[in-house]
Amino acid sequence: MKRDHLGVAYGALAAICYGTNPLGALHLYAAGLSPVSVLFYRFAFAVLFVLLALGVMRKSLRFPRENILPAVFLGFLFAVSSFSLFSSFLYMDAGTASTLLFVYPILVAILMHFFFREKLTAKTGFAITLSFAGVVFLTRGDGGFLSVKGILLVLLSSISYAVSIIVAARMPKSTGALKLNLYVLSCCAVFIFLFSMLLPGNSLQPLPDGMGVFWAAVLGFVPTFLSLVLTVKSLKIIGSTPTAILGALEPLTAVCIGVFVFGEKFSWRLLVGIVLILSSVVLVSLKKKRT
């Protein structure tokens, strides 16, 4: 497999994994846990998985000093993004929130263009347009109104996630994906713990039973450990904007989970939105023919 194609595959798989967030979160909400508690256990389990992987691979835990501050910043950004997204699940359907989150590729492309002078090609612009159109179809209800508070929470999540993608892409390529994620996720867990102490009514709650432990472990592994490692690998191969656009598969996955697992309605708007999003993913994965 060509290196660029491998980067696209990593980005697509990362998005699909991240799109499974509602699966574990909604089960834990049903068990009575708050968003901050769900996220704390999510990141705690993710740290354990990374430590296990590093141990199996016999990798050193030593981390370059110059990367410590960027890792702490990434941990903060990801904590804010995750807390905002998971909180929005309380105000709107998880599938709707996950699709609204997808404005982040637009933010990534705009930020990279204006602050880092990354060229915004016609193909990239068209792919972003297709993706955004798909999100519009996915999120427009049949006569209903979305929660303003929910929309603002998702917007905050999207901005934080967009900045984190840009920061991660500019980390030194010598920094291993697993080691980077160990420190980022550890910082994330610390920030979530601080949120639980500082935000009223958000004290940590114990996991209720064995199924609670299971769903927390699923959250820690699939949409966190696995998704982040694949995202870092994709960023180092194909860069920020293509990786962000491939994230279109994240809301698609969330919608499928909503329909097939939680019985959410599948309408023609969903169908059109899915087709548009898949088209944008195919477009961004195509390379120009070499002359």
C-alpha positions, -999 to 999 in steps of 0.1 A, spaced: 0 0 0 13 35 -9 22 57 20 -5 83 11 -31 56 9 -20 43 43 -25 78 57 -60 79 43 -68 45 58 -55 56 92 -76 88 91 -108 69 80 -104 42 107 -97 69 133 -129 87 124 -150 55 125 -135 47 160 -142 82 173 -178 80 160 -185 52 185 -184 76 214 -223 77 219 -223 39 222 -205 38 255 -215 73 268 -253 68 264 -252 34 282 -233 50 311 -257 80 312 -285 55 315 -268 41 345 -268 75 362 -233 88 355 -226 124 347 -206 135 316 -175 144 337 -175 110 354 -179 92 321 -150 111 307 -128 106 337 -132 68 334 -128 70 296 -94 86 299 -83 66 329 -89 34 309 -72 48 278 -41 56 298 -40 20 311 -43 7 275 -15 29 263 7 18 292 0 -18 284 9 -13 247 41 4 256 50 -23 280 43 -51 255 65 -32 229 92 -25 256 92 12 249 107 37 272 84 62 289 110 90 285 95 120 269 114 150 253 112 181 275 105 203 246 73 184 239 59 185 274 41 219 271 25 210 237 13 177 252 -2 195 282 -19 219 258 -32 191 237 -46 174 268 -64 206 278 -79 210 243 -90 174 241 -105 176 276 -125 207 267 -136 192 234 -147 159 249 -165 175 279 -184 199 256 -194 171 232 -205 147 259 -224 175 277 -242 183 245 -256 147 245 -279 158 273 -295 185 251 -298 168 217 -295 133 201 -260 120 202 -260 115 164 -271 151 158 -244 164 182 -217 143 165 -227 156 130 -226 192 142 -191 186 155 -181 181 119 -177 218 113 -142 213 126 -126 204 92 -138 238 79 -122 255 109 -89 235 104 -88 245 67 -95 282 75 -69 283 104 -42 266 83 -49 289 54 -48 322 73 -22 314 100 1 289 84 -4 298 47 -14 263 37 -28 264 2 -66 258 0 -70 239 -32 -102 238 -53 -105 200 -45 -102 206 -8 -127 234 -9 -152 214 -28 -147 184 -4 -154 207 26 -185 221 8 -198 186 2 -191 176 38 -208 207 52 -238 202 30 -241 166 42 -240 178 78 -268 203 71 -290 175 58 -281 153 88 -288 179 114 -320 195 101 -349 180 119 -384 175 105 -399 208 119 -381 206 152 -357 231 168 -322 222 181 -312 233 216 -292 265 215 -272 254 245 -265 221 228 -253 239 196 -230 262 216 -215 232 234 -208 214 202 -193 245 186 -169 248 216 -160 212 211 -154 217 174 -131 247 179 -111 229 205 -108 198 184 -97 218 153 -69 235 172 -58 202 187 -55 187 152 -33 216 141 -11 214 172 -7 176 169 3 179 132 31 202 141 46 180 168 80 165 158 77 134 137 102 117 160 76 117 188 60 82 188 22 81 186 18 59 216 41 79 238 26 112 228 -9 98 235 2 85 269 11 121 281 -18 137 263 -44 113 278 -28 116 312 -31 154 311 -67 149 298 -76 128 328 -61 154 352 -80 183 336 -113 163 337 -106 156 374 -101 194 379 -133 201 361 -151 177 385 -137 197 415 -143 232 400 -177 228 383 -208 226 406 -227 194 406 -200 175 387 -183 154 414 -169 120 403 -193 90 407 -183 54 410 -190 29 382 -222 12 392 -215 -25 382 -196 -48 358 -214 -35 328 -204 0 338 -168 -11 339 -172 -28 305 -187 3 288 -160 26 304 -133 2 290 -149 3 255 -149 41 257 -113 41 268 -102 17 240 -121 23 207 -129 61 205 -100 71 226 -68 49 226 -73 35 191 -87 66 175 -60 89 188 -32 66 178 -46 63 143 -52 100 141 -16 109 149 -3 84 123 -26 99 97 -15 134 106 21 126 101 15 111 67 -12 133 50 -14 164 72 -41 184 90 -67 192 64 -71 158 47 -72 141 81 -99 165 92 -120 160 61 -118 122 65 -133 128 99 -166 129 79 -169 92 87 -172 101 124 -208 116 122 -217 89 97 -207 62 123 -226 81 151 -258 83 129 -256 46 121 -252 38 158 -282 60 166 -304 43 140 -294 6 144 -286 6 182 -309 32 197 -337 31 172 -335 67 159 -355 75 128 -338 71 94 -352 98 70 -344 109 35 -324 138 50 -301 112 67 -297 93 34 -288 125 14 -264 136 41 -246 102 42 -242 102 4 -227 138 5 -203 129 33 -191 97 17 -186 116 -16 -163 141 2 -143 113 17 -138 97 -17 -129 130 -32 -102 139 -6 -87 104 -9 -81 107 -47 -47 119 -58 -40 139 -89 -27 119 -119 10 123 -124 22 135 -157 
